[in-house]
Every structure is written in C-alpha cells, then in structure tokens.
Amino acid sequence: MPVDTVIFSGEGPHSDPWHPLAETSATLATLIGDPGSVTIVTSVDQLDTALDGVRLLVVNASADRATPIPEDEAFARVLDGFLARGGSLLAIHSATLAFPQVASWRSAIGAAWEHGRSFHPPIGPSLVRRSGVEHPISTGLGDFEVFDERYTDLELIDGVDVEPLYVHDEGGDTHPLVWARTVGSSRIVYSALGHDARSYESPEHVELLRRIVAWLRHDS
C-alpha cells in the first residue's frame, strides 16, 4: 500500500521533557491509516523526500527552547512547498511550542504557545465542548470527556481566522482547542488534544481524529 501520510515525530531539539512524542506518534499511526500507508519521520533532513506524493503531513513535535535554530527554517521551507502543492496539515497538541518564532509555522497553524502567558490546568479528565461552528468534521458529534491537558491562553496569530470546532472552559473564559481552516487548496487542522496515549482511549476523541483525517484527505 502506498504511503499517503507522514508523521513528523519530534526528537532532540524538536521535543521536550514533558511529552512522550514517540508514544503518541505510534498511537496516531495506528489510528489514522491502514498498515503501510503511514510512515513516521524523526529528521527534518528526511522530510522533503518522505513527503513526495503524500497528501497529509501530521506534526507531532515540540521544543524546549524559545528561539529558532537552522533546522526550524529548513522545516518551514519544506512545509511551504508542501502546502503550495495542496498538501494538508494536522498539527497536534505541543506543535504550538514547536519551531518557535518561525513566522510561517505560526501562521500555518494559527496559534503559538506564549511563554509566561499560555498554560494548562493539571492533566486529568477534561470536558471538551463542541462549538456552534458548523463543519463537516464535527457534524453529528457532541461534547465528550478525555484524559488530557487543556491548553489555555494560546497566542492566536493576527490575521489568521480561527473558528474553533471544539473548546474548553477555564478561568471564566472559553478557549479554542480544535479548529480547521483552508488556505488555498490546502486544508489545515490544529488539535490541542493528545498529550499522551491516554487521550486516545476516549472513543469520542478517536472518532473526532478520524473525521479530521478524512476531511484533510478530502475524503469528506
């Protein structure tokens, strides 16, 4: 079966001490594709070749730093080319920490973790609410509970239209968790869910994930 999805799983400077990225990337691979249709890449150097002929890039990465490195800019060039030819992107959870200060990455996903402002309550059972936005991904779905972190007060990037499909409540305010957007012929989704494999023990989260992937692959 040909590969149609590449997961970039962060290692080294594209990881952090808090997120088990190898574990969640392996879990994602089993949930979103048939055996042989999904490949996991851990090196930016391998990414351009891996994406040849591929429809979907999943970024499950992070960073324990506040400034960019040359590999970040190399990733941005690969991503720009991938999106320019109509590829779709799914950014998972800590991807808002990845590739810090790289403008094209921040504008692609629409948000960034802002050190000193962004936070999350302690990980645990969390209620995720469907918003009032109508979208093929969320049609027919409802609220659900998941064991996860709830990212709060992310920096939303100016000029990027973010209409959340799912939200959570914290500190008296409503915060976006999952959103979808179209840029040119590319489809992009950011999901703040997925801290570790326990998040995917929620059947409702798995259904949401599979709908996201179907929409990104233009199957729906």
Secondary structure, DSSP 4 states (H G I P E B T S, - for coil): ----EEEEE--GGG--SS--HHHHHHHHHHHHS-TTSEEEE--HHHHHHHTTT-SEEEEE---S-SS--HHHHHHHHHHHHHHHTT-EEEEEGGGGTSSTT-HHHHHHHSEE--TTT-B-PPSEEEEEEE-S---TTTTT---EEEEE---BS-EEPTT----EEEEEEETTEEEEEEEEEEETTEEEEEE---SSGGGGG-HHHHHHHHHHHHHHTT--
